[in-house]
Amino acid sequence: MRRNILAGISAALAALMFTSPATAQSPSGSPADVAALELKSQEALEAEKWVSFYSTNMKLHQLLPYEPKYLVNVVKACGMLDRKSTAYHYMLQIQQQGVTYDFNADDETLKIRNTEAYQHINNMLIDAAKPSGEGTTAFTLQGSGQDYRALAWDPSREAFLAGTVEEGVLLTVTESGEAEVLLKANEENGLWSITGLAVDVKNNRLWVASSATPHFKGFSAADKNRSALFEFDLNSIELLGRYNVPVDGLDHELGTVAITEEGHVYVIDRATPIIYAKLPGSDRLEAVFASPGTRALDSITVTPDNSRVFVSDAVKGVLVIDPVARQARMLTGPETMNLGGIESISYRDRQLYVVQGRFTPPRIVRLELDSSGAGATSVSPMAIALDPFDQPGVGTIRGDNLYYLANAGAGDESGATVMSTPLAAGAEATPPRVIDNSKAITPQEKQE
């Protein structure tokens, strides 16, 4: 019976997709495929079958190009096979994507360390962990960084709005850090943890995504997997509507909310890879896109004219959706682009501002988009590994600055630090220097 239910769920998800995954520019890489290859990689490592270890991790890299560990394993295999040129090529590729790593910590690289090229590239990889870029502390909120998952700028109040998980509190916060409670979860309004916010001044609306998370103090097992999008009058904070996620047997946790100039509201589901929309005049949430191939939806942003919707996946990068043509593809970009570990994305004027809190090192980057909006032409790191960074999280644009929760990974009660980085900060990352790769592993060397 359960197998039939799961099959029905998979079919329902597939039916929601705008287009075949074949239109995406990166392979889908189902969890089962990845798990099988990772098992094969581990077996090859234990058996010291280095060509197999190399080829398996190359396949994993092709499936999940933003996961650095696979290229790290490729370098290790090249080290054991004494393929210096190939090893240095991939070390440089890792470095130019902004990843930090020290290959001196791996015994597998002993054979390839005795060159200036190795020392130079490895030192650059180590130096990538050094703090750089621009970022200043704007204000600090009470509680822990982990308690805040929603942040938005409210021009009507000239204040930030911040939502908490544990008590479902919505705060107004001045630029000097003075906070007041605007709204709090209770039986009357039906809110749980506040997990997403969007301010629509034009239509006098405040949109709040709320989910019954286990971290919510009023959590009840009966509410598990319940989520809803709440519509409030922006001025009076009167509750105008509540739009529930359907009860369908799936896990649900609504997250980031995005809104267009015409009032199209989008919200992601972090627990199941579905994007919902609340269209003007509609009385319900509609599932407008689903992709079983995505892993962990984290954030969403949209162009003001609703021509492009951008959705981040912590493993696979950024999905670009054309809601008019009903098509989707993964965002493409230069060799220097690595979009792993995204926590938050924001859009303005053909630029994406990306908070990579689960990247190593954590950083903020700016992507210049091409005219189609489906490709990035350049990557510019704006802030890297700054001292307050502890898995930077949710962000919002206010004026000419990106404001973001710098220590979203902090569980202690020392305070939630909101930092500010100028939108124009940073410079374009340069592409990697070409290294002779003629000594790549060949099929003739294949080990049994």
KAZIDA-V77459 format. One record per backbone hydrogen bond with DSSP energy under -0.5 kcal/mol. NH is the residue of the N-H (numbers start at 0). CO is the residue of the C=O. E is the energy in kcal/mol with one decimal. If there is no record, write none. Layout:
[[NH/CO/E] [NH/CO/E]]
//
This chain:
[[4/0/-2.0] [5/1/-2.7] [6/2/-2.3] [7/3/-2.2] [8/4/-2.2] [9/5/-2.5] [10/6/-2.2] [11/7/-2.2] [12/8/-2.5] [13/9/-2.5] [14/10/-2.1] [15/11/-1.1] [15/12/-0.7] [16/12/-0.7] [16/13/-1.0] [22/19/-2.0] [23/20/-1.8] [26/61/-0.6] [33/29/-2.4] [34/30/-2.6] [35/31/-2.3] [36/32/-2.1] [37/33/-2.6] [38/34/-2.0] [39/35/-2.0] [40/36/-2.5] [41/37/-2.2] [42/38/-2.3] [43/39/-2.3] [44/40/-2.2] [45/41/-2.4] [46/42/-1.9] [47/43/-0.5] [47/44/-0.9] [48/43/-2.5] [49/47/-1.2] [52/48/-2.3] [53/49/-2.5] [54/50/-2.9] [55/51/-2.5] [56/52/-1.8] [57/53/-1.9] [58/54/-1.8] [59/55/-2.1] [60/56/-2.4] [61/57/-2.0] [62/58/-1.7] [63/59/-2.8] [66/63/-1.8] [67/65/-0.8] [69/66/-1.2] [70/66/-0.5] [70/67/-0.5] [71/67/-2.1] [72/68/-2.1] [73/69/-1.8] [74/70/-2.3] [75/71/-2.1] [76/72/-2.5] [77/73/-2.4] [78/74/-2.2] [79/75/-2.2] [80/76/-1.7] [81/78/-1.0] [82/77/-3.1] [83/81/-1.0] [86/82/-2.4] [87/83/-3.0] [88/84/-2.0] [89/85/-1.9] [90/86/-2.4] [91/87/-2.5] [92/88/-1.8] [93/89/-2.2] [94/90/-2.4] [95/91/-2.7] [96/92/-0.8] [96/93/-0.8] [97/94/-1.9] [98/93/-1.5] [99/359/-1.8] [102/100/-0.5] [104/101/-1.4] [105/102/-1.6] [106/104/-0.5] [108/105/-1.7] [109/106/-1.8] [111/108/-1.3] [112/109/-0.9] [114/112/-1.2] [118/114/-1.9] [119/115/-2.7] [120/116/-2.6] [121/117/-3.0] [122/118/-2.1] [123/119/-1.8] [124/120/-2.2] [125/121/-2.2] [126/122/-2.7] [127/123/-1.1] [128/125/-1.7] [129/126/-2.0] [131/383/-2.2] [133/381/-2.3] [135/419/-2.2] [137/417/-2.8] [138/417/-1.6] [140/415/-3.1] [142/412/-0.6] [145/409/-2.1] [146/143/-1.1] [147/144/-1.4] [148/146/-0.6] [148/162/-1.1] [149/162/-1.0] [151/160/-2.2] [153/158/-2.9] [154/152/-0.7] [156/153/-1.0] [157/153/-1.1] [158/153/-1.7] [159/172/-3.3] [160/151/-3.4] [161/170/-2.0] [162/149/-2.0] [163/168/-2.0] [164/146/-2.1] [169/182/-3.4] [170/161/-3.1] [170/168/-0.6] [171/179/-2.8] [172/159/-2.9] [173/177/-2.4] [176/173/-1.9] [179/171/-2.2] [181/169/-3.2] [181/179/-0.5] [182/169/-1.6] [184/166/-0.7] [184/167/-1.4] [189/185/-2.2] [192/210/-1.8] [193/163/-2.4] [194/192/-0.7] [194/208/-2.5] [195/208/-1.2] [197/206/-1.8] [199/204/-3.0] [200/198/-0.5] [203/200/-1.0] [204/199/-2.7] [205/231/-2.5] [206/197/-2.9] [207/229/-2.5] [208/195/-2.4] [209/227/-2.5] [210/192/-1.9] [211/225/-2.6] [212/210/-1.8] [215/212/-1.7] [216/165/-3.5] [218/215/-2.0] [222/219/-2.0] [223/220/-1.2] [224/211/-0.6] [225/222/-2.4] [227/209/-2.4] [228/242/-2.5] [229/207/-3.2] [229/227/-0.5] [230/240/-3.0] [231/205/-2.8] [231/229/-0.5] [232/237/-2.6] [233/203/-1.6] [236/232/-2.4] [239/230/-3.2] [239/237/-0.5] [240/230/-1.6] [242/228/-2.8] [243/241/-0.6] [244/226/-2.5] [247/245/-0.9] [254/267/-2.5] [256/196/-0.5] [257/265/-2.6] [259/263/-1.8] [260/303/-2.3] [262/259/-1.4] [264/262/-0.5] [264/277/-1.9] [265/257/-3.2] [266/275/-2.2] [267/255/-1.7] [268/273/-1.8] [269/252/-3.2] [269/267/-0.6] [273/268/-0.5] [273/271/-2.7] [274/288/-3.1] [275/266/-2.8] [276/285/-2.3] [277/264/-2.7] [278/276/-0.6] [281/278/-2.3] [285/276/-2.4] [287/274/-2.4] [287/285/-0.8] [288/274/-1.4] [290/272/-1.7] [293/290/-1.5] [297/311/-2.5] [298/311/-0.8] [300/309/-2.3] [302/307/-2.4] [305/302/-2.0] [308/320/-2.5] [309/300/-3.1] [310/318/-2.6] [311/298/-2.4] [312/316/-3.7] [313/295/-2.2] [316/312/-2.2] [318/310/-3.5] [319/328/-3.5] [320/308/-3.1] [320/318/-0.6] [321/326/-3.2] [322/320/-0.8] [325/321/-1.5] [326/321/-1.5] [328/319/-2.0] [330/317/-3.3] [331/373/-1.7] [336/333/-1.9] [337/335/-0.5] [340/313/-3.0] [341/338/-0.5] [342/354/-3.4] [343/354/-1.4] [345/352/-1.7] [347/350/-2.2] [350/347/-0.8] [351/366/-2.2] [352/345/-3.1] [353/351/-0.6] [353/364/-3.0] [354/343/-3.0] [355/353/-0.7] [355/362/-2.9] [356/354/-0.9] [357/340/-2.5] [358/355/-1.1] [360/358/-0.5] [362/355/-1.3] [363/382/-2.7] [364/353/-2.4] [365/379/-2.3] [366/351/-2.9] [367/365/-0.5] [367/377/-1.6] [368/349/-2.2] [368/366/-0.5] [369/374/-2.8] [372/369/-1.2] [375/331/-3.0] [376/367/-3.2] [377/367/-0.9] [379/365/-2.6] [380/378/-0.5] [380/426/-0.6] [381/363/-3.5] [382/363/-1.5] [383/131/-3.3] [384/361/-2.9] [388/385/-2.3] [389/405/-2.6] [392/404/-3.2] [395/402/-2.8] [397/400/-2.4] [400/397/-1.4] [401/420/-3.0] [402/395/-3.1] [402/400/-0.6] [403/418/-2.1] [404/393/-2.3] [405/403/-0.8] [405/416/-3.0] [406/416/-0.7] [407/404/-0.7] [408/389/-3.1] [409/406/-1.7] [414/142/-1.4] [415/140/-2.7] [416/414/-0.6] [417/138/-2.9] [417/415/-0.5] [418/403/-2.8] [418/416/-0.6] [419/135/-2.8] [420/401/-2.2] [422/399/-2.6] [424/421/-1.7] [426/380/-0.6] [428/378/-3.5] [439/436/-1.2] [444/441/-1.7] [445/442/-1.9]]
//
